[in-house]
Structure formats: C-alpha cells, structure tokens
C-alpha cells in the first residue's frame, strides 16, 4: 500500500520515516515551505524533529494533489485543523487518524468529524503511548490501531508494523479516541503537580483518579473498559503524565510554576492539544452527567478562573468517598 502522511510536524515526520522502512517512498504533506525544502534537500526536519536524519524516501510536498495515488493516508494535523485538512484529501482513500482531541465548537471526536466531512472515507484510529523522536529512532513502541472493518484494519496493521513498532488491533474506535483526547488534559494536571512541587504521591493520585474520570466518560460515550485500560488509554496516560517530552505536561508544569496561561500558549509552534480539549471535554462531561473534577480543575487554571492554590485546595476538600 502506497502511504501518505498529512502533517509535517514531529509525529507526522516520524510516521513517514517509519513507513519508509523497506525502501518504500512515503509522501509527506506539510504547510511550511521551510519544512518541505529541508526534508527534500537535507533529509531532515530541523523545525520539528531536530537532530534526526530522514530517509531519502520521505518526499515532502505542499500540494494535496500529490496524494491522489496513495492507498492510505495518515492524518496527523492538529485536531482543531483536521476538518479543513481532510476536506482537501482525495476521495475514498482510507484515513488513519493520528490526531488526538475533540473538536471545539462541535464536541465531535475526530472520527465523527470525518463522518461529517468525508463520509466516503474508510477510517481507522492510531493512538497510544508514543513520543515522536523515539519512533523515528526505531525504539520499541506498541500502539493501538482501531478500525471497525476488521479486514481493512488487518491490511493497515500489516503495512505500518515494524519489528520495533507493534500495532495491536481493536474495533473500538470511540474508545481509542477518547483515551487519546482525555489523557492530554490529564497530562496538564500532572504537569501542574510537577511545577507546583506537589510530589510523586500527588502525581500518582492524579494518574489513577484521572484514569477513573477517563473511564467514566468513555463508558458514557460507548467505549469499552478494556480499550481504556489498554495502550490508547492507560498506556498513553502514563507516558504523557511522566515526561517533559509531552507538550501537555510541559504546559501544565508552566502553570504550576505560576506562569500565565496566555504567555504559555502564545507563539507555540507545537500544539498542546489538551488546552483546546479541556473546555470541550468539560462541557461534554457535564452534558452526560459525568463527574470529572481533575478536568474541571485544569479548565479553571487554563481560563484563569481561580489561582493555583485555590484549585488545589478545592480538589483536596472534595468529600471522602468509596473508590
């Protein structure tokens, strides 16, 4: 299957590099002219993936028409731009959605956005604990590939699998998406804990109680508990809540250190999706009657609705309850 990748950031570039193993040409669609030039001329992407040489089989383009002959497209654009990107994509080509988030304004998951914009396109979701640099370096990685069509999922898994990159098949598309979206918000909370010096006990509590929130919300949206407990849920949550390689964790760390949300979010070349997902997730949880106090706390900090000390005190003052 001839592969294309839509999105020339770190994750998109890493996936393009991964898919060239074996000598296959992979087309990488990017917006930035400097990224396209660097990939094609220097076989590198210093803007988003510095220090890592790329295969000459990664061929960058800014023209979506160059994707017309692809048999599969991995969509790695930021979640809030996915709608406009897939509207330009070739018709009826299977889309592997690698963006994690919930669309602001609609509350739709990425698969639901595709269903509205490109109902002709077969879809799968690729989600799990992955840092782009490690995937590009060929370090061992396991990830969920969720697809409602088992035969298509098997074909896609065979195309993207490598000895050190293991996709595990699932048919729970909603579960895979919810894990990836919610963990971004929870990673902000763990970053806040780090920045505020609350200790490792607090971080462990946030991960475990945050996972309980993820599970409650996921089940309310039709996800399966085993999906949320797998790579695309708990696995991704543990990774992004534990490292400054996570953009969301880094954003939270800045908030915990007392920096202003507007300053942290301004002029960021890379996107901390959790900042956009948090208020949408809060609204969806309230509408579904799902209690998500950690998500509520993150929203309060991002929106500047309450000082950090007050937000922490409110979480600690919640009534005692059975686990």
Buried (B, 14 or more C-beta within 10 A) or exposed (E): EBBBBBBBBBBBBBBBBBBBBEEEBBBBBBEBEEBBEBBBEEBBBEBBBEEBEBBEBBBBBBEBEBBEEBEBBBBBBBBBBBBEBBEEBBEEBBBBBBBBBBBBEEEBBBBBBBEEBBEEBBBBBBBBBBBBBBBBBBEEBBBBBBBBBEEBBEBBBEBBBBEBBBBBBBBBBBBBBBBBBBBBBBBBBBBBBBBBEBEEEBBEBBBEBBBBBBBBBBBBBEBBEEBBBBBBBBBBBBBBBBBEEBBBBBBBBBBBBEEEBEEBBEEEEEBBBBBBBBBBBBBBBEEEEBEBEBBBBBBBBBEEEBEBEEBBEBBEEEEEEEE
